[in-house]
Structure formats: C-alpha cells, structure tokens
C-alpha cells in the first residue's frame, strides 16, 4: 500500500530526555499491531524548536502538532488519528491567549512569524539519513560551487549576501573568507566553532543534531573558497547526540564521495574531522579555540596575527560558527540578493534565538533580522507567563545586557542591540518579569564569567571577582553609594583592559543593569530593600495580625520553626529564626503575610 | 547506497530518486496551495473500503504525475449512507463532497474532472451547514 502519512517524532536532546526515542518505537509497534506499518512512516527528526512542550510529534501532511506526548500515548494516536482520522484533542497545543486547542502547526503563533533558513531542515528531515538531506537540495550548493564558480566568485557571493558571524561578534563572513583566501600555505584549515557556551543558548546543538550535513556542506564550500582541504569541527563533548549525528553524517558523506578526494569529479579534495572540547566558555573565542584544538590550554592569544594568517598549527585558518555555516548553502543556491533582501540595512538574513525565561512559549525561534522584541516576546513567545508584567529581556548571554520596555519596539539587529547597550551574542534571549531582581541577574552572569575566566590576564581574573564581591555586598544590603560608583568605574576598566572578548564583555550585564535599573540598585543600597523580593538578606516576612485567622498553616509549612502562635489567634514570625524561604507567604490563604 | 556520487548530474539523479522519501512533508508545508482530498475514515468509511480507496487514489495521483494533490484523513463526516466519502478542497474554493467513491471507474472520473479540471460530476453531496469554526 502507498505511504499516506509520516509521523515525525522530535529526536533532539530535549525531547529524547523525555523519552521521545521510546515514543517512536511505541508508535512503530502500535502501527504494526494494526497493520499500518506499510502505510505510515515514523521518522525521528531534529528539533522543532518548541522544546518546552516536548516531546513533540508532528503528522504530515495534515500538520497536526501534538505536544507533551508520552510513549503511553502512542497507541491512542495510532488508533484514533492514524486509523480513524480523529485528532487526539487532549494532546494538541493549547493557545495560551485563547485557551483553545490549535489543530495544526500552520495556525500556531509560535511558527507564524518565524522564517527558517539555518533551521530549514530541523524537524523536517531524518538527520541520520543523507538521502533526506539530498532530497531537500542538499549538497547541490556544493555541486554548483565546484562546477560553475571560481573561489573568488564564491567569496563575492557571500560578501554580497551581507552574512555576518552568528556566534556573537557579527563580523562579515565574506570578508573573513576573503582575508583567509589571501594567505597561501601548503595547508589551510576551515574550522567550525561548535563550542556553544552561552548559558541557555542551544541553536548550534540543534542544528548539528537536526541537520548535520548542512554544516559539512558549508565547510566544504568555504574550503573551496579559501583554498583549504581540511575541516575541523571543535565541538563540546557535552553534546553527545550532536557528536554522534555529526560523526555519522561525516561517515555517510565520505561513503558517497561528498567528502574525500575529487568531490563530484571536480578535483577538489576536502575532509572533516571532529575535535572535542571540554566545555570551557573561553574556547568559544577563536584564538583560545585554536589553542585548545592544538592540545594546549584553552587560553586566548593576542591578535594580530589573526587566525586567517596564522591559525591552527600556524597555518591560515578560517573560523566560523555553526549557525553561520548553516546559512551558506541557501545563499549559494538562492543567491546573495535573496538573502540580502531579508533583514535590515546592515544585518541581513535571519537569526536563531533561544527564547527562555518568563514567556509562555519557550523554545528555539528563527526570525528575520529587524523584527521587534515585542513581536518575538508577545507574538511568537505568547506573552509573559501567568499574566505578569514584562520587566526586561537579557540578550547576548554573559557578554550581553538587559533591554527594557523602551526597547520593545526597536528592530533587532547587530547594531541596534549594541546601541541599546546589549548585543546579539549567540542569540540567547531571556525574558524577565517583575519578580526578577536585576542586581541578582547581573550577579548570576558575573558568577558565570568569574567561573569561566581562563585567568591569563589580570583585569578579567581579579577584576571580575572584585565586581562580584561588590554585587554580593549590594545584595546583602551592606553596600554604600560609593560602592556603586566604584562598581561602574571597575567595570569600565575591565572592559578596556582585558585581553579577549570574554573579559571585555564580562562587565556588560552589570553596566546595562546599572544604566537601565539604577533605581533598583539604589533601593538595595540606600533603603536596604530588594524591590523584587529576591535578595534573601533584604527580605522580611511579617504577619498582619488583623488579617491572620490563626489557621496554623504557616507554622506547619515553616521549615525553621520560626512561626509561633495559638490556634485562632494571630501568629508571629521570629525574624532571627526566619530563613526567608517564602513558604509561609505562598501557603497563607488570607493574604496576611507581607513581604518587604 | 555505496556507490560514490561522481558528478553534479549524478547527485541530481539521486535527488530525483530519493525525493519521494520526504515528499509528503513538503506537501504538508505547502498544503494551502494544494488540492486537498480528505477521506472520511470513520468506522463505516473503513468498512466500505475507504482505506483501500485512499491508497488507490494516492497511486493514481502518482501515475498521473500530479504533484499538487495531497491526501489527508478526517473523522466521520456524517454521510454514512454514501461511504466512502471524500471532500475535495481546491485552494481558495469552497470544499466539495463526493459520496460512494469506490472502484477504478469512479476514481478515474473524479481525477479526470474534479481534481484535474475543477469540474463537477454526479454524486456530489450537497452541504449547507457551517461548523463552529467558521
């Protein structure tokens, strides 16, 4: 019988951790049991981006989108939807705005405003099957380049497209290739930076897991353009599934001759190797990455010479990030003008963001440059969770900064974000509501950079630690106005004097919160008060004797036995014993406990 | 596939031969621009051979080289007297329902006229209801 349906099961790390691999097996069993195995194909695909609602199951061609599916649901899906054409309503996605089920992905706000270039095959093809990639124009761009373009034409095309590095810096990719092509050597290298380090960002992992061949193809195109025959992927060993799929993709590509000697009869040789990183944030910086690739400590070295001149083993090397590479094949096939027609004046194409925090729809989204934060947060993200008020959005991870309500309508691109005091970074986007304390947010990111500083230069190693101590002091209510001034001064010095990008950008979260939320810092310092109620040392829980009914519930939930009082009489919190966990505050049914 | 791909032409040939593997998904993405044939798969439909009809129609579309037709299933359409029932939705047009779609001749007729030319044939089920979604 003819194949009438495909059931796509998300095989990304997120969904597999909630047993989507078992779910795929259960679906196959249920299909076999009903004699449908020949009519329906089950495909373990890459990430759909809607990770929070995983495991995701999508049915083609009717686009039904099931969320939070467990292996136990497999039988019902097959018996109802696949056999009898009735969608399983309870597994459909519910729109947070209307509280109605949405029948298919075409009607989901999460997908409507997205435009997928880098993620074009994620959640669509089976990443472990090279044929499915080929069916989606895979390796056609490499073929076009090898048979009908000169290396300088390729570089010109990428330059014209306006593609800029997606890893954080935003350096023009075509220009980078051009510089690397100018240096001649017996061996040159194409290096793929898959050391995704920003907390919360996982687009590179999803691309490698969902569409590994796109990166391999782009590396070969880059190799042809700059005159390199070897490619290295520096990938963190913490991404076992990405490593496995990439490894398989490399082997498959070699087997069919899309990697190796004389690719497509053009005389061009290219091969790719993997190198594992131990997951150090600093190794995302290209010189530190190259040090680590060579087997040395992952410490940055000063530039120039740039890697394009002396990189891996002293040979000319070109380093690009995973998402940047994934954009290259469509640029070659559809043309630079097509790509340049998307986006803003100086930022072309699309960008993948890892949308997280207090939004309804958490996940991976790819949007055209120039979209506003409001559209991303309220349309795609479905608004702030639990109807709370938006406060800020953090972009760019530990190197970025916080944007506030006044930036909501700013078109997102590299330059606008910089101007607003943040940065694109690798595309982390963490949304915060009124319950987030901005001083604590700055502290969180600084803790990360202090931990990840390689220790080579003093401003970063010592300066960031001193900054963190000051933030601690502020959160404990022990700081003065002077400390705020010193904090800013130190931040600016670290920015100016650090050796590499890690140190130069580490003070950004502090500076941008100082700029945008100075009143919150002041409240901590002068009033010894945390407006969001997050800084434990500054919070006081008090029971209002007027409202307290003496139900004893608070005393029961208090883990520190700090609440005393008789039944039906007002209770009292012993401030010396209170650990400020907030359990009583949540438990009280009469709103008698106040937090200040 | 253990043979090496030796040229761009060979790659394109392979692409043609493997395209079918992901075709259903491609059609799903473009479903708004496709002629959608919904087959009613209620118990009465299945008992009257809806599954076989759907498979036959998929084969027929393939034989005719029609790339703009996509087949989906639906639950009970409520026309148990005329099963198997199909609903044909041409982009931008009102859906049309046909009953008793069974047998090579009937399927051929529907393809010749309704699907390929947008004409009407006998056996149409008139519908005048609206659903709560409209």
Contacts between the chains, C-beta under 8 A, distances in Angstrom:
chain1	res1	chain2	res2	distance
A	1	B	55	4.5
A	2	B	55	4.8
A	2	B	58	4.0
A	2	B	59	5.4
A	2	B	62	7.4
A	3	B	24	6.9
A	3	B	58	8.0
A	4	B	24	7.8
A	4	B	54	6.1
A	4	B	55	6.9
A	4	B	58	6.0
A	4	B	71	6.2
A	4	B	73	7.7
A	5	B	24	6.9
A	5	B	73	7.8
A	6	B	24	5.0
A	6	B	25	5.8
A	8	B	25	7.2
A	39	B	51	7.9
A	39	B	55	7.1
A	60	B	24	4.9
A	60	B	25	4.3
A	60	B	27	7.6
A	60	B	28	4.0
A	61	B	24	5.1
A	61	B	25	7.1
A	61	B	27	4.7
A	61	B	28	3.6
A	61	B	31	6.1
A	61	B	70	4.9
A	61	B	71	7.6
A	61	B	72	6.1
A	62	B	28	6.9
A	62	B	31	7.6
A	62	B	72	4.4
A	62	B	73	7.5
A	63	B	28	5.1
A	63	B	29	8.0
A	63	B	31	6.5
A	81	B	73	7.9
A	82	B	73	7.9
A	83	B	41	7.0
A	83	B	46	7.6
A	84	B	41	5.1
A	84	B	42	6.5
A	84	B	43	7.3
A	84	B	46	7.3
A	84	B	73	7.8
A	84	B	75	6.2
A	85	B	39	7.4
A	85	B	40	7.0
A	85	B	41	3.6
A	85	B	42	7.4
A	85	B	72	8.0
A	85	B	73	3.5
A	85	B	74	4.6
A	85	B	75	4.7
A	86	B	75	3.9
A	86	B	76	8.0
A	87	B	75	7.9
A	106	B	31	7.2
A	106	B	32	7.3
A	124	B	22	7.4
A	124	B	25	5.9
A	125	B	22	6.3
A	129	B	21	7.8
A	130	B	1	7.9
A	131	B	1	7.1
A	131	B	14	7.4
A	131	B	18	4.1
A	131	B	21	6.1
A	132	B	18	7.3
A	132	B	21	5.8
A	132	B	22	5.4
A	134	B	11	6.9
A	134	B	14	5.9
A	134	B	15	5.2
A	134	B	18	5.8
A	135	B	15	6.1
A	135	B	18	4.7
A	135	B	19	4.9
A	135	B	21	5.7
A	135	B	22	4.8
A	136	B	22	6.5
A	137	B	15	7.6
A	139	B	11	5.9
A	140	B	8	7.8
A	140	B	11	6.8
A	140	B	12	7.5
A	140	B	15	7.3
A	143	B	8	3.7
A	143	B	11	5.4
A	143	B	12	7.9
A	144	B	8	7.4
A	146	B	8	7.5
A	147	B	7	8.0
A	147	B	8	5.1
A	255	B	1	7.8
A	255	B	2	6.5
A	255	B	4	8.0
A	256	B	1	6.1
A	256	B	3	7.6
A	256	B	4	6.2
A	256	B	5	5.2
A	257	B	4	3.3
A	257	B	5	5.1
A	257	B	6	6.7
A	258	B	5	6.5
A	264	B	5	6.5
A	264	B	6	6.8
A	264	B	7	5.5
A	264	B	8	5.6
A	264	B	10	7.8
A	264	B	11	6.6
A	265	B	6	4.9
A	265	B	7	4.7
